[in-house]
Amino acid sequence: MSDSDSSATTDATPTNAGGGSLANLRRMSSTAGVSSGAYRPVNPLAAVAGVLALLALGTFVHAGFLAAAAVGIASSAAALWQVRRSSGTQAGGLIASVAFVLCLGLVAWSIYGYATRSQTEASESKEVRAACDAFGQLLASGDYDAAYAMTHPAFQEDVPASRFRFIVGSYPQAQNRDGTFVYGAYLGASAGERIRLSVGPGNRPEASLELSSTFENAEPLRQPVVMRETDDGWKFRSFELWFP
């Protein structure tokens, strides 16, 4: 081999080596932190999602914490997207995944609970209205004893049947000086538009509403009443006007 050929070969070797080194540096820079022993910073949104997920647990106490769950879903989803696109340079994927599942589960649980409560309240309101209508029919027929049977046992402890018949039955008998009836006979009774449901004694449902009693000759008589659910259906616990 000639001296010129040997020189050419020697000169080419550093050039190729240098090119390979640059390529290796580029590969290393694009995968920095991938090794298990290298430090990888936690994605900021993943950390935020983790905090929001912990706050969202307050949904079991108050529905206002549901906002944290909603924001947590968006934050954790964005964090997962960023971590996956970081080529392994960011950590926090597990935190974001757990936060996403937890927040999504809380939102789903809240929606299901709201739908169930709404269905239950609609059913209970329907039952309350039916009880008020039945009560009005008994008043219209003059069967005050049967109407008294629709009152709650706690009410019956405070108000005897004789007093109930006297107060409720006095309206159709009230007369003007000329002998005409002031109210006339009962035509019925019905519940007002708004029924407020709550939990009463013994964890039994309770309803607060306005009972409207209608007469032949007078304007409807409206009074706030409270009803409670019993094993025998909804019963009247109090009449604010008749028995204050």
C-alpha positions, 0 to 999 in steps of 0.5 A: 500500500502506498503512503498516499493510500495510507494517509487517505485512510487515516484521514478518513477514520476520524471523520467517520468516527466524528459523524458517528459520535454526533449521531449518538449524541442526537439519539441520546438527547432525544431519549434522555432520562429514559433509563431507570436510574435517570431522574424524570420530572413529574408532569405539572398537570399530573400533580395538579390532577392528583391534588384535584382527585383528593379534593374530589373525594369531598363529593361524598360529603358535599356536591360542591366538590364535584367541580374538582372532579370535573376539572380533574378529568380534564387535567389528568387527560391532558397530563396523560397526553403530555407524558406520552408525547414526552418520549419518556422524559416526564413521569406522572403517568400513573398519577394521572391515570389514577386521578382520571379513573377516580374523578371519572368514577366520582362524576359517574357516581354523582350523576347516577345518584342524582338520577336515582334521587330525582326518580325517587322524589318524582315518585314520592311527590306523585304519592303525596298528591294522590293522598291529598286528592283522596283526603279532599274526596273524603272531605267532600263526602263528609266522611271526616272519620275516614279523613282523620284516619289519614292523619299521622299517629303523632298528630292523633296523639295531639288532636283527638278525633272529636276535635278534628271533626268539629274543626274540619266540619265547621266550615260547611256549616258556617252561615251568614246572618241571612242563613246562607252558607259562607263556604258551602260544601267541600269540593275537594283538596289538592297539593300546591305546585311545590312539594319540598321533600326531606328526611323526617324522624326515623329516616322516613320521607317527609313532605312540606307543601300547601294544601288547598281546600276548595268550597262551593261558595268561597275562595280556596282555603290554603294552608301549609301542611306536613306529611310523613310516609308510614307503612300505610302510606302518606299521612298528615302530620300537621295543619298550620291553619286548622290546628296551629 
